[in-house]
Amino acid sequence: MSLFGFFSKEKKETLDKGLEKTKDSFFGKLSRAIVGKTTIDEDVLDELEDILVSSDVGVETTVKVIKRIEERVARDKYATTAELNGILREEIAALLTENKSVDIKDSFETEHLPKPYVIMVVGVNGVGKTTTIGKLAHQFHQRGHKVVLGAADTFRAAAVDQLKLWGKRVDVPVIDHGMNTDPSAVAYDALLKGTETGADVIIIDTAGRLHTKVNLMNELAKIKRVMQKIIPDAPHEVLLVLDGSTGQNAVIQAREFTKVTEITALAVTKLDGTAKGGVVIGISDEFKIPVKYIGVGEKMDDLQVFDRSEFVDSLFKKIG
């Protein structure tokens, strides 16, 4: 059970299972690296550095973690390999605390948010963007909130159709104009519908054609301008969806998207199918943008609010 209350036993078990491949890979390598060694020496730290990088924590973040451990070892002369797991756990938790990935009590409650709360979702094709929107809509809807979706990824017919299917599945309305229509007009109508019907949350899907960055930047800027004709401070959140299983490619995508629009929150998906869960740590550290959601399974509720304490606890669970 989370210290912060909202983590159920079932959610915790799902998180533990979702990070299994990452922790098995990471701690398997770490155990082999320190076998027969008693002190945290230069060789152990070199091995740890390689393991962190290969777990997609990222080079810069890895260097930062290793430097912190080196400083602790120099200060606490008695540091042994038996203590390495605990030291590493503390330093990763500290890193997530210093970044903006703070514990969020429950991001599916809306009482403290503007009404309607407008979320613009961005991300390249194939990262699970539309599925993430569907799961977000489901969880908001399950809590009794009125949700409207806007199918503004009009570049691909499949994107519009997929979002409409999700709308039927989770019982929320989807505003769409079909393929090859003006995305900003879709967003405008979605906000109009949301305000007229008293929606609590409006989620707008957008295209993610990074190979045409200038066009994408212009398109997202236009969508924002048009939405602001209805709700002056929209969007309240720009959520970038990243596929955790792609490791450093997810970092590259985050880097590119932050160049074309202001990103205020991140969702990292597909962590259950990969040993690259360390990418969450690296992304949080590099971009100082809060990781708000993580995907740890296929079920509707397996898109979880990111809780750094629970994440670190699950990652290190096998070694207490």
Backbone bond lengths (Angstrom), bond angles and torsions (degrees), N, CA, C in turn:
res aa  C-N    CA-C-N  psi(-1)  N-CA   C-N-CA  omega(-1)  CA-C   N-CA-C  phi
1 M - - - 1.473 - - 1.528 110.31 -
2 S 1.308 117.23 134.40 1.455 120.75 -178.82 1.515 111.58 -66.44
3 L 1.318 114.01 146.02 1.459 119.40 173.11 1.522 110.10 -61.61
4 F 1.350 115.90 -22.62 1.451 120.26 -175.07 1.528 112.18 -98.22
5 G 1.337 116.91 3.24 1.452 118.74 164.50 1.500 119.12 95.19
6 F 1.345 120.22 -34.32 1.454 118.36 -169.37 1.527 112.74 -91.05
7 F 1.322 118.03 -7.00 1.454 120.37 -179.88 1.513 110.28 -81.79
8 S 1.326 116.45 113.69 1.455 120.36 177.51 1.524 109.16 -79.68
9 K 1.329 115.18 165.21 1.458 120.26 177.68 1.525 110.48 -60.40
10 E 1.336 116.27 -40.28 1.468 120.61 -179.94 1.524 111.41 -63.69
11 K 1.339 117.10 -43.14 1.462 120.48 179.30 1.520 110.88 -64.26
12 K 1.332 115.64 -39.85 1.457 120.07 -179.80 1.530 110.30 -64.53
13 E 1.324 116.46 -41.53 1.462 120.03 178.74 1.533 110.71 -64.38
14 T 1.332 116.22 -38.41 1.461 120.51 177.73 1.523 110.77 -64.38
15 L 1.326 116.41 -41.68 1.464 121.12 178.30 1.527 110.29 -64.30
16 D 1.329 116.56 -45.82 1.479 120.66 178.19 1.527 110.41 -55.93
17 K 1.335 115.07 -47.48 1.464 120.01 -178.37 1.532 110.94 -67.08
18 G 1.331 116.24 -39.27 1.458 121.08 -178.77 1.516 113.57 -63.68
19 L 1.333 116.92 -27.03 1.465 120.66 -179.34 1.520 112.89 -99.92
20 E 1.337 116.64 6.42 1.471 120.97 -176.04 1.523 113.07 -56.73
21 K 1.330 117.22 -47.52 1.460 120.08 -177.23 1.519 111.30 -62.81
22 T 1.328 116.39 -38.90 1.461 120.52 179.43 1.524 110.71 -65.37
23 K 1.330 116.51 -50.13 1.469 118.01 -175.29 1.527 111.59 -71.65
24 D 1.338 117.82 -34.52 1.462 119.41 177.32 1.528 110.70 -62.63
25 S 1.322 116.02 -43.94 1.456 120.88 179.32 1.525 110.85 -65.79
26 F 1.323 115.58 -48.45 1.461 120.62 -175.12 1.527 111.90 -64.56
27 F 1.333 115.53 -52.35 1.461 118.25 -174.38 1.522 112.53 -77.67
28 G 1.340 116.36 -21.71 1.463 118.90 171.76 1.515 110.05 -64.08
29 K 1.340 115.34 -46.17 1.469 120.51 178.27 1.526 111.11 -64.55
30 L 1.337 115.59 -41.47 1.463 119.58 -178.00 1.531 111.08 -65.54
31 S 1.314 116.99 -41.61 1.472 120.96 179.30 1.522 110.93 -61.10
32 R 1.334 115.63 -42.39 1.467 119.34 178.79 1.515 111.90 -66.63
33 A 1.339 115.78 -33.10 1.465 120.02 -176.77 1.532 112.33 -70.91
34 I 1.329 117.25 -31.08 1.473 118.76 -174.35 1.527 112.78 -105.92
35 V 1.331 117.49 4.23 1.453 119.61 -179.05 1.532 109.87 -60.03
36 G 1.309 115.37 131.55 1.460 121.39 179.05 1.512 114.57 80.15
37 K 1.360 117.29 -0.72 1.469 120.47 -179.22 1.520 109.30 -108.82
38 T 1.325 115.98 147.02 1.464 120.39 -177.31 1.518 113.14 -113.81
39 T 1.314 117.60 -27.74 1.465 119.96 -177.49 1.526 110.68 -114.12
40 I 1.323 114.80 154.36 1.469 120.76 177.48 1.522 107.31 -84.17
41 D 1.331 115.71 90.26 1.457 119.74 -178.99 1.523 110.46 -102.72
42 E 1.310 115.62 -173.55 1.462 120.69 -176.55 1.526 111.81 -61.93
43 D 1.331 116.64 -38.13 1.460 120.24 179.94 1.534 111.28 -63.60
44 V 1.350 116.11 -42.88 1.459 120.86 179.10 1.529 110.22 -62.41
45 L 1.326 116.65 -42.74 1.465 120.48 -179.69 1.529 111.37 -67.55
46 D 1.334 117.23 -35.45 1.471 120.19 175.87 1.529 110.47 -63.82
47 E 1.328 115.37 -42.55 1.470 120.41 177.53 1.528 110.41 -62.77
48 L 1.328 116.00 -44.31 1.465 121.23 -179.77 1.527 110.54 -61.94
49 E 1.322 116.07 -40.38 1.465 120.72 178.58 1.524 110.47 -59.90
50 D 1.336 116.19 -46.38 1.469 120.37 179.17 1.526 111.21 -61.84
51 I 1.333 116.32 -40.17 1.472 120.94 -178.46 1.522 110.85 -66.26
52 L 1.325 117.22 -42.64 1.467 120.98 179.55 1.525 111.01 -64.22
53 V 1.324 116.24 -42.48 1.468 119.84 179.88 1.529 110.01 -65.47
54 S 1.338 116.88 -43.19 1.465 120.30 -179.33 1.523 112.06 -69.87
55 S 1.339 117.39 -16.67 1.468 121.65 176.19 1.525 111.52 -91.95
56 D 1.342 115.56 10.88 1.463 123.37 176.15 1.522 114.57 66.36
57 V 1.334 115.55 27.22 1.466 118.95 173.17 1.527 109.49 -69.23
58 G 1.335 116.50 -26.63 1.463 121.03 179.34 1.519 111.18 100.91
59 V 1.328 115.80 146.68 1.465 120.29 -174.22 1.524 111.79 -64.72
60 E 1.333 117.22 -49.81 1.469 119.99 -176.29 1.525 111.69 -62.89
61 T 1.323 116.67 -43.40 1.462 120.46 179.83 1.524 110.28 -67.00
62 T 1.333 116.53 -39.63 1.467 120.64 178.06 1.515 111.05 -60.77
63 V 1.329 116.96 -45.88 1.469 121.27 178.90 1.533 110.15 -58.39
64 K 1.316 115.45 -40.47 1.469 120.66 179.42 1.530 111.02 -63.55
65 V 1.333 116.47 -45.08 1.470 120.90 -179.86 1.527 110.70 -64.67
66 I 1.329 116.88 -45.06 1.474 120.81 -179.79 1.527 110.89 -61.89
67 K 1.323 116.70 -41.24 1.468 120.18 179.51 1.526 111.03 -61.92
68 R 1.326 116.21 -41.15 1.467 120.18 178.75 1.528 111.21 -63.92
69 I 1.332 115.81 -41.11 1.465 119.38 179.84 1.524 110.10 -67.35
70 E 1.339 116.07 -40.63 1.472 119.87 177.19 1.529 110.86 -57.79
71 E 1.332 115.72 -42.92 1.472 120.02 -179.66 1.524 110.85 -64.68
72 R 1.327 116.56 -39.05 1.471 119.92 179.08 1.524 111.76 -68.20
73 V 1.322 115.15 -40.17 1.468 119.53 179.51 1.529 110.12 -64.96
74 A 1.346 116.51 -39.59 1.464 120.38 178.73 1.526 111.20 -66.43
75 R 1.334 114.83 -35.33 1.467 119.62 -179.20 1.524 111.46 -77.70
76 D 1.325 115.64 -43.39 1.471 121.13 -178.61 1.521 108.21 -103.55
77 K 1.292 116.59 86.02 1.466 122.76 -171.70 1.530 113.33 -54.87
78 Y 1.322 116.63 -22.99 1.457 120.58 -174.02 1.530 113.22 -86.29
79 A 1.346 119.15 1.09 1.464 122.16 -174.62 1.533 110.89 -56.45
80 T 1.320 115.79 128.44 1.461 121.95 -179.04 1.516 110.58 -120.14
81 T 1.334 115.91 168.65 1.462 119.90 179.30 1.526 110.53 -63.55
82 A 1.326 117.28 -27.36 1.466 120.46 177.80 1.523 111.29 -63.94
83 E 1.324 115.88 -25.69 1.472 120.92 -179.51 1.528 112.81 -92.94
84 L 1.341 116.46 -6.94 1.462 120.09 -172.85 1.521 112.31 -60.57
85 N 1.331 116.84 -42.61 1.462 119.91 -179.71 1.525 111.74 -58.45
86 G 1.339 115.99 -45.85 1.459 120.89 -180.00 1.513 112.19 -64.42
87 I 1.334 116.04 -41.73 1.473 120.82 179.31 1.526 109.79 -63.88
88 L 1.331 115.81 -45.34 1.470 120.44 -179.54 1.525 110.89 -62.14
89 R 1.321 115.76 -43.06 1.464 121.03 178.64 1.527 110.77 -58.74
90 E 1.316 116.87 -46.34 1.467 121.65 -178.62 1.520 111.36 -64.01
91 E 1.340 116.83 -40.14 1.461 119.55 -177.12 1.528 111.90 -71.46
92 I 1.338 117.16 -36.97 1.470 119.96 177.36 1.528 109.89 -68.29
93 A 1.332 116.97 -41.20 1.469 120.41 177.26 1.528 110.37 -62.02
94 A 1.335 116.10 -41.03 1.472 120.46 179.63 1.522 110.86 -64.41
95 L 1.336 116.00 -39.28 1.455 120.73 -179.50 1.530 110.51 -63.92
96 L 1.323 116.92 -44.03 1.464 120.80 178.73 1.524 111.43 -66.41
97 T 1.327 116.46 -32.68 1.463 120.46 178.22 1.526 110.86 -67.85
98 E 1.333 115.69 -41.98 1.468 120.64 -178.65 1.516 112.01 -67.59
99 N 1.330 115.99 -32.90 1.462 119.83 176.54 1.524 108.21 -78.01
100 K 1.305 116.61 -176.66 1.463 118.94 -175.20 1.519 112.95 -87.95
101 S 1.345 116.72 7.97 1.468 119.14 179.07 1.522 109.74 -82.29
102 V 1.310 114.79 67.42 1.453 120.73 -179.29 1.519 109.38 -84.70
103 D 1.309 115.93 160.12 1.453 119.74 178.97 1.520 110.55 -67.46
104 I 1.313 115.24 128.71 1.462 122.20 178.12 1.522 107.12 -107.23
105 K 1.316 116.39 127.29 1.473 118.61 -175.52 1.528 111.64 -59.91
106 D 1.321 117.69 -54.31 1.460 120.28 177.78 1.518 108.11 -165.03
107 S 1.328 116.09 106.17 1.465 120.62 -175.64 1.513 113.06 -75.81
108 F 1.329 117.76 0.04 1.463 119.98 179.06 1.525 111.69 -98.72
109 E 1.320 117.36 5.01 1.460 120.52 172.52 1.523 108.33 -95.97
110 T 1.317 117.65 142.39 1.468 120.38 -170.82 1.526 114.68 -119.88
111 E 1.334 116.89 0.85 1.476 119.37 -174.18 1.532 112.56 -57.04
112 H 1.325 116.23 -33.49 1.464 120.77 -175.88 1.530 112.12 -91.79
113 L 1.336 117.26 3.08 1.465 121.41 -174.89 1.524 111.42 -103.00
114 P 1.349 117.07 157.98 1.469 119.63 171.82 1.522 109.25 -60.23
115 K 1.324 116.68 152.33 1.466 120.50 178.94 1.521 110.12 -124.06
116 P 1.343 117.44 125.33 1.459 126.54 -7.10 1.534 111.87 -74.39
117 Y 1.325 115.28 150.08 1.461 121.87 178.40 1.523 107.77 -91.09
118 V 1.332 116.24 120.44 1.466 121.47 -172.98 1.533 110.10 -103.12
119 I 1.330 114.79 122.10 1.459 121.69 178.01 1.526 108.27 -113.62
120 M 1.326 116.56 121.89 1.463 120.83 173.69 1.526 107.47 -100.73
121 V 1.332 116.60 123.16 1.468 121.08 -174.79 1.527 109.77 -105.59
122 V 1.335 115.83 129.58 1.461 121.62 -179.66 1.527 109.24 -125.77
123 G 1.336 116.37 161.44 1.459 121.27 179.96 1.514 110.10 153.46
124 V 1.318 117.41 151.98 1.467 120.36 -178.30 1.523 110.64 -74.05
125 N 1.319 115.50 164.20 1.466 120.76 179.34 1.527 110.52 -62.04
126 G 1.321 115.77 139.48 1.455 119.88 173.63 1.513 115.98 93.82
127 V 1.335 117.68 -3.56 1.468 119.63 -177.54 1.528 112.09 -86.90
128 G 1.339 116.03 -7.68 1.465 119.26 -176.64 1.511 112.79 96.98
129 K 1.338 115.81 25.08 1.473 120.84 -176.28 1.528 112.20 -63.47
130 T 1.332 115.97 -51.91 1.466 119.23 -177.66 1.525 111.30 -66.88
131 T 1.336 116.46 -38.42 1.470 120.30 176.77 1.524 110.70 -63.13
132 T 1.324 116.44 -39.80 1.469 120.78 177.63 1.520 110.49 -62.44
133 I 1.333 117.17 -42.47 1.462 120.97 177.75 1.525 110.17 -61.25
134 G 1.336 116.45 -44.26 1.463 120.23 178.48 1.516 112.32 -60.42
135 K 1.320 116.35 -42.62 1.464 120.43 -179.54 1.529 111.34 -69.31
136 L 1.335 116.41 -37.41 1.472 119.90 175.35 1.527 109.89 -62.33
137 A 1.334 115.66 -46.80 1.467 120.05 -179.70 1.522 110.47 -59.49
138 H 1.320 116.59 -42.73 1.473 121.29 179.44 1.524 110.84 -59.56
139 Q 1.322 116.23 -47.54 1.469 118.65 -174.70 1.531 111.96 -70.76
140 F 1.334 116.41 -36.14 1.470 118.11 173.86 1.533 109.96 -64.61
141 H 1.333 115.83 -44.76 1.468 121.61 -178.76 1.522 111.33 -62.20
142 Q 1.321 116.68 -40.23 1.461 121.90 -179.73 1.525 112.17 -61.54
143 R 1.318 115.85 -26.75 1.467 120.77 179.49 1.527 112.02 -90.45
144 G 1.326 115.63 9.21 1.455 120.04 175.41 1.510 115.14 87.78
145 H 1.335 117.65 11.51 1.460 120.83 -179.66 1.526 110.63 -90.28
146 K 1.323 115.82 143.33 1.467 121.00 177.20 1.530 108.58 -82.70
147 V 1.316 115.53 128.05 1.466 121.60 -174.94 1.525 109.99 -124.14
148 V 1.333 116.49 140.63 1.460 122.83 172.07 1.526 107.68 -126.59
149 L 1.332 116.41 135.44 1.464 121.37 177.50 1.520 109.93 -108.74
150 G 1.341 116.05 145.91 1.460 121.64 176.91 1.518 110.05 -120.85
151 A 1.340 117.00 120.12 1.469 121.91 -177.19 1.526 109.79 -88.22
152 A 1.342 116.73 74.26 1.466 121.40 -175.85 1.524 113.04 -94.71
153 D 1.346 117.45 7.93 1.463 119.84 168.62 1.522 106.52 -88.33
154 T 1.323 115.39 76.54 1.469 120.85 -173.55 1.525 112.36 -88.25
155 F 1.320 116.49 1.12 1.464 120.77 179.54 1.527 110.99 -71.57
156 R 1.347 116.82 -30.53 1.469 121.12 -178.11 1.525 109.93 -121.81
157 A 1.315 116.75 125.97 1.461 120.31 177.51 1.525 110.56 -60.57
158 A 1.334 116.13 -36.25 1.467 120.73 -178.80 1.520 111.31 -61.20
159 A 1.328 116.83 -35.04 1.467 120.58 -178.83 1.523 110.56 -67.01
160 V 1.339 116.18 -42.31 1.463 120.62 179.12 1.528 110.13 -65.42
161 D 1.328 115.20 -47.80 1.473 119.87 -178.81 1.528 111.72 -62.58
162 Q 1.333 116.15 -40.55 1.463 120.19 -178.95 1.529 110.95 -64.42
163 L 1.331 116.11 -41.01 1.464 118.94 -179.86 1.531 110.34 -67.45
164 K 1.326 116.83 -37.76 1.470 120.16 177.72 1.533 110.86 -63.72
165 L 1.324 116.20 -38.38 1.466 119.98 176.26 1.527 111.41 -63.21
166 W 1.338 115.77 -42.08 1.465 119.98 177.19 1.531 110.86 -63.35
167 G 1.347 115.91 -38.83 1.456 119.43 178.90 1.522 111.42 -59.54
168 K 1.342 116.07 -44.41 1.471 120.13 177.72 1.524 110.91 -65.06
169 R 1.317 115.27 -40.54 1.465 120.45 -176.45 1.529 111.99 -64.01
170 V 1.328 116.06 -40.54 1.475 118.92 -176.09 1.532 112.05 -102.74
171 D 1.343 115.87 2.89 1.464 121.67 173.99 1.525 113.18 65.34
172 V 1.342 115.26 48.72 1.472 119.78 173.01 1.529 108.29 -130.75
173 P 1.337 118.10 147.64 1.467 120.61 -178.38 1.526 112.18 -71.68
174 V 1.346 114.61 144.55 1.464 121.55 177.40 1.522 108.50 -121.06
175 I 1.315 116.54 125.81 1.464 121.57 176.23 1.521 107.84 -93.65
176 D 1.329 117.60 123.37 1.463 120.32 179.24 1.521 110.07 -145.04
177 H 1.335 114.74 152.22 1.462 121.65 175.79 1.523 110.42 -117.16
178 G 1.347 117.00 10.23 1.456 120.11 -177.78 1.511 111.88 85.51
179 M 1.328 115.17 -169.94 1.468 122.18 -177.13 1.525 111.43 -85.18
180 N 1.335 114.94 154.03 1.470 123.03 176.66 1.526 112.79 57.82
181 T 1.325 115.71 35.21 1.465 120.78 174.47 1.531 107.91 -112.08
182 D 1.308 116.10 173.77 1.467 121.09 -176.01 1.538 109.96 -73.80
183 P 1.341 118.42 115.19 1.468 121.01 -178.87 1.528 112.71 -59.37
184 S 1.326 116.18 -36.87 1.464 118.97 -177.98 1.526 111.37 -67.44
185 A 1.330 117.49 -31.00 1.471 121.09 177.30 1.526 110.21 -67.64
186 V 1.331 116.32 -36.93 1.461 120.67 176.55 1.532 109.48 -64.18
187 A 1.332 115.86 -46.84 1.466 120.16 179.87 1.528 110.56 -60.96
188 Y 1.320 116.73 -41.90 1.466 121.59 178.59 1.527 110.83 -58.55
189 D 1.327 115.56 -49.00 1.462 119.72 -178.34 1.528 112.26 -67.17
190 A 1.332 116.77 -33.35 1.463 120.22 178.18 1.534 110.32 -66.08
191 L 1.336 115.93 -40.76 1.473 119.02 178.55 1.523 110.69 -70.50
192 L 1.328 116.03 -36.12 1.456 119.97 177.64 1.526 109.85 -63.03
193 K 1.329 116.17 -46.88 1.462 121.68 178.59 1.526 110.64 -61.52
194 G 1.332 116.01 -43.15 1.461 120.78 -178.67 1.516 112.84 -63.43
195 T 1.320 116.73 -42.88 1.470 119.67 -179.84 1.526 110.78 -70.18
196 E 1.328 116.92 -37.90 1.468 120.76 -179.13 1.531 112.34 -67.64
197 T 1.332 116.26 -32.79 1.476 120.12 -175.65 1.522 113.06 -99.62
198 G 1.330 117.10 3.21 1.471 120.06 178.04 1.512 113.83 72.38
199 A 1.342 117.03 36.06 1.459 121.25 -179.87 1.527 110.66 -65.42
200 D 1.317 115.32 147.60 1.466 121.35 174.34 1.526 111.04 -88.09
201 V 1.322 115.50 -36.17 1.472 121.32 -175.61 1.527 109.46 -136.53
202 I 1.346 115.50 135.59 1.463 121.57 173.73 1.528 106.82 -124.51
203 I 1.339 115.36 124.63 1.465 119.87 -178.24 1.524 108.95 -116.40
204 I 1.332 115.83 124.14 1.461 121.77 -176.19 1.524 109.79 -109.98
205 D 1.336 115.94 120.25 1.461 121.41 174.13 1.530 108.28 -81.80
206 T 1.321 117.33 145.59 1.469 120.94 178.54 1.519 109.72 -135.79
207 A 1.340 115.62 164.36 1.464 120.66 178.08 1.522 109.73 -77.34
208 G 1.332 115.46 157.20 1.461 119.41 -178.91 1.510 112.28 -133.39
209 R 1.313 115.81 59.24 1.476 119.92 -176.04 1.525 109.32 -91.05
210 L 1.328 116.05 83.92 1.461 119.37 -175.42 1.525 113.64 -67.73
211 H 1.337 117.07 -20.29 1.467 118.29 -179.86 1.531 111.04 -73.35
212 T 1.317 117.22 -9.91 1.476 120.69 172.97 1.529 107.61 -123.98
213 K 1.328 114.55 66.89 1.462 120.71 -170.63 1.532 113.69 -60.07
214 V 1.334 116.34 -39.61 1.470 119.07 -178.48 1.525 109.62 -64.52
215 N 1.335 116.73 -44.63 1.468 120.47 178.73 1.523 111.13 -62.83
216 L 1.339 116.01 -41.04 1.463 120.18 179.63 1.524 110.61 -63.66
217 M 1.325 116.51 -44.69 1.458 120.82 179.41 1.530 110.54 -60.03
218 N 1.332 115.95 -44.72 1.465 120.44 179.42 1.527 111.17 -64.44
219 E 1.346 115.57 -40.60 1.459 120.30 -178.72 1.529 111.18 -64.71
220 L 1.342 116.50 -46.25 1.469 120.30 -179.72 1.527 111.08 -65.12
221 A 1.336 116.10 -38.93 1.467 120.02 178.38 1.529 110.43 -63.88
222 K 1.339 116.56 -40.17 1.468 120.46 179.19 1.528 111.08 -66.32
223 I 1.342 116.46 -42.68 1.472 120.44 177.84 1.529 109.90 -57.41
224 K 1.332 116.03 -44.26 1.472 119.99 179.46 1.532 110.82 -61.81
225 R 1.334 116.44 -47.08 1.467 120.48 -178.66 1.520 111.58 -59.55
226 V 1.319 115.82 -43.87 1.467 120.37 -177.58 1.532 110.53 -68.58
227 M 1.334 117.77 -40.77 1.468 120.96 177.67 1.523 110.94 -61.17
228 Q 1.333 115.87 -34.84 1.470 119.87 -176.52 1.525 112.70 -71.37
229 K 1.331 117.14 -11.50 1.469 120.23 172.72 1.531 110.42 -70.11
230 I 1.340 115.72 -27.05 1.468 121.09 178.56 1.519 110.93 -95.48
231 I 1.334 115.98 -48.78 1.474 122.27 -179.67 1.528 106.98 -127.35
232 P 1.333 118.32 105.26 1.471 122.15 -170.66 1.528 115.59 -54.82
233 D 1.341 117.94 -31.90 1.467 118.48 -177.34 1.529 112.88 -102.05
234 A 1.333 116.88 15.35 1.477 120.12 177.37 1.539 110.06 -78.11
235 P 1.331 118.09 150.88 1.461 126.69 -8.25 1.525 110.91 -78.54
236 H 1.319 116.04 148.05 1.461 119.71 179.28 1.521 111.39 -79.29
237 E 1.330 115.67 -21.17 1.462 121.14 -179.36 1.521 108.98 -146.09
238 V 1.332 116.35 136.12 1.466 121.73 172.12 1.527 106.43 -115.39
239 L 1.331 115.18 107.93 1.463 122.13 -172.80 1.529 109.66 -101.18
240 L 1.329 116.22 119.12 1.463 121.45 176.65 1.523 109.06 -95.78
241 V 1.338 116.03 123.29 1.465 122.01 178.53 1.520 109.23 -95.78
242 L 1.336 116.44 128.21 1.459 123.06 -179.26 1.525 109.51 -125.68
243 D 1.319 116.34 144.87 1.461 122.60 177.98 1.527 108.27 -90.47
244 G 1.340 116.71 108.19 1.458 121.21 -177.36 1.509 113.21 -62.12
245 S 1.339 117.59 -26.38 1.467 120.37 -177.00 1.522 112.53 -71.32
246 T 1.335 117.38 -11.97 1.467 120.15 178.72 1.520 112.39 -88.89
247 G 1.329 117.09 -1.56 1.463 120.53 175.56 1.515 113.44 58.33
248 Q 1.328 115.95 -121.47 1.468 120.39 -175.42 1.520 112.80 -66.62
249 N 1.336 118.51 -21.15 1.470 119.63 173.87 1.521 111.14 -62.30
250 A 1.324 116.11 -33.96 1.466 120.30 176.83 1.521 110.17 -64.29
251 V 1.329 115.89 -38.19 1.472 120.54 178.22 1.524 109.90 -65.02
252 I 1.327 116.17 -42.89 1.474 120.58 179.17 1.529 110.36 -62.05
253 Q 1.336 116.44 -42.51 1.469 120.11 178.18 1.527 110.98 -62.07
254 A 1.323 116.12 -42.74 1.470 119.81 178.64 1.526 110.16 -61.31
255 R 1.318 115.67 -40.86 1.466 120.99 -179.97 1.527 110.39 -62.23
256 E 1.348 116.01 -43.33 1.462 120.64 -177.96 1.527 111.55 -70.09
257 F 1.322 116.85 -42.05 1.466 119.22 -178.70 1.527 111.81 -67.98
258 T 1.315 117.56 -34.20 1.469 118.76 178.53 1.526 111.33 -68.34
259 K 1.329 116.39 -16.02 1.464 119.72 176.44 1.526 111.53 -79.98
260 V 1.343 116.84 -29.09 1.460 118.96 -173.84 1.530 113.97 -99.93
261 T 1.332 117.02 -18.09 1.468 118.71 177.03 1.519 109.99 -158.21
262 E 1.299 116.70 160.52 1.466 120.91 178.98 1.528 108.97 -78.49
263 I 1.325 116.18 118.52 1.465 122.17 178.10 1.524 108.62 -98.92
264 T 1.330 117.11 130.30 1.467 119.53 -177.88 1.523 113.36 -109.49
265 A 1.356 117.34 -15.00 1.463 120.26 -179.82 1.529 109.24 -156.12
266 L 1.340 115.95 157.34 1.457 121.80 -178.51 1.525 110.97 -124.65
267 A 1.329 115.83 145.97 1.463 122.37 169.00 1.521 106.71 -123.45
268 V 1.318 117.13 124.17 1.462 121.72 -179.60 1.526 107.74 -109.73
269 T 1.334 116.58 115.40 1.468 122.08 -172.43 1.527 112.27 -101.01
270 K 1.330 115.60 170.31 1.464 125.13 169.38 1.524 114.01 61.24
271 L 1.318 117.93 29.31 1.463 120.36 179.92 1.523 112.21 -69.78
272 D 1.325 116.42 -22.95 1.472 119.92 -178.35 1.521 112.63 -71.32
273 G 1.321 118.01 -20.02 1.459 120.63 -176.13 1.514 113.86 -102.21
274 T 1.326 117.80 15.03 1.460 119.88 -172.62 1.522 111.64 -143.47
275 A 1.337 115.11 159.40 1.466 121.31 173.01 1.525 109.84 -99.17
276 K 1.338 116.29 15.56 1.464 121.47 -174.20 1.524 112.89 -105.03
277 G 1.334 116.59 27.44 1.469 120.12 -178.61 1.505 114.09 -61.20
278 G 1.330 116.95 -17.53 1.465 120.43 177.86 1.510 112.73 -62.39
279 V 1.346 116.40 -16.03 1.459 120.11 -179.65 1.533 111.17 -61.70
280 V 1.328 117.37 -28.11 1.470 120.73 177.83 1.528 110.34 -59.45
281 I 1.337 116.53 -40.59 1.464 121.64 -179.30 1.524 110.24 -66.64
282 G 1.342 115.51 -45.95 1.458 119.85 -178.79 1.516 113.19 -65.57
283 I 1.330 116.84 -42.52 1.465 121.07 179.73 1.527 110.29 -63.46
284 S 1.323 115.91 -44.99 1.466 120.62 179.10 1.521 110.78 -59.18
285 D 1.328 115.85 -42.85 1.466 120.35 -176.80 1.521 112.13 -70.94
286 E 1.331 116.87 -43.04 1.465 119.10 -174.95 1.521 112.97 -71.07
287 F 1.322 117.07 -42.76 1.462 118.84 -169.74 1.525 114.57 -98.69
288 K 1.312 116.84 -13.53 1.472 121.19 -179.87 1.536 110.64 52.48
289 I 1.333 114.73 32.80 1.464 122.21 175.14 1.523 106.77 -110.60
290 P 1.314 118.96 132.75 1.468 118.64 -175.64 1.516 113.88 -62.86
291 V 1.339 115.97 129.13 1.460 121.16 168.09 1.521 104.94 -76.82
292 K 1.327 116.82 111.44 1.460 120.87 -172.49 1.526 112.56 -96.02
293 Y 1.344 115.66 -35.11 1.460 120.32 -178.66 1.529 110.32 -135.31
294 I 1.341 115.86 148.23 1.455 120.51 171.06 1.528 108.93 -131.06
295 G 1.333 115.87 142.64 1.455 121.06 178.11 1.514 109.97 -99.16
296 V 1.344 116.87 120.06 1.465 120.85 -175.56 1.535 111.86 -125.98
297 G 1.328 116.87 23.57 1.462 119.94 179.27 1.512 111.16 171.33
298 E 1.329 115.19 176.69 1.460 121.75 -174.92 1.531 113.43 -86.91
299 K 1.320 117.66 -23.90 1.460 120.69 -173.70 1.531 111.55 -70.44
300 M 1.321 115.14 159.61 1.475 121.62 -177.99 1.523 112.38 -53.06
301 D 1.341 115.70 -42.40 1.459 119.94 -175.31 1.517 113.16 -87.37
302 D 1.335 116.85 5.01 1.463 120.39 -178.63 1.517 112.78 -85.29
303 L 1.329 116.56 1.47 1.458 120.09 164.45 1.523 105.07 -88.96
304 Q 1.326 116.38 107.99 1.464 120.70 -172.95 1.518 111.93 -107.27
305 V 1.314 114.79 149.00 1.461 120.18 168.73 1.519 107.53 -63.81
306 F 1.333 117.23 130.78 1.459 120.98 -177.83 1.522 110.07 -72.82
307 D 1.302 115.03 120.97 1.462 122.68 176.22 1.520 106.31 -117.83
308 R 1.321 117.39 109.11 1.470 120.02 -173.32 1.522 111.93 -60.65
309 S 1.339 116.89 -35.98 1.462 119.69 -179.54 1.520 110.55 -64.03
310 E 1.346 116.16 -45.84 1.460 120.33 -179.98 1.528 111.08 -69.23
311 F 1.321 116.82 -35.82 1.460 120.97 178.98 1.528 110.19 -61.85
312 V 1.321 116.87 -49.95 1.465 120.81 179.88 1.524 110.36 -64.71
313 D 1.330 116.49 -39.69 1.470 120.69 179.59 1.534 110.10 -60.97
314 S 1.335 116.96 -44.75 1.466 120.72 -179.90 1.522 111.25 -67.66
315 L 1.317 116.44 -39.07 1.463 121.44 -178.44 1.524 111.32 -63.50
316 F 1.331 116.33 -34.79 1.467 121.14 -176.51 1.513 113.02 -105.98
317 K 1.328 117.03 10.84 1.460 120.50 -169.85 1.527 114.45 -58.95
318 K 1.305 117.90 -38.57 1.462 120.83 -175.73 1.526 112.67 -62.93
319 I 1.333 114.69 -23.65 1.454 117.23 -177.98 1.524 110.56 -112.59
320 G 1.333 115.03 18.27 1.466 120.55 174.71 1.465 113.81 65.97
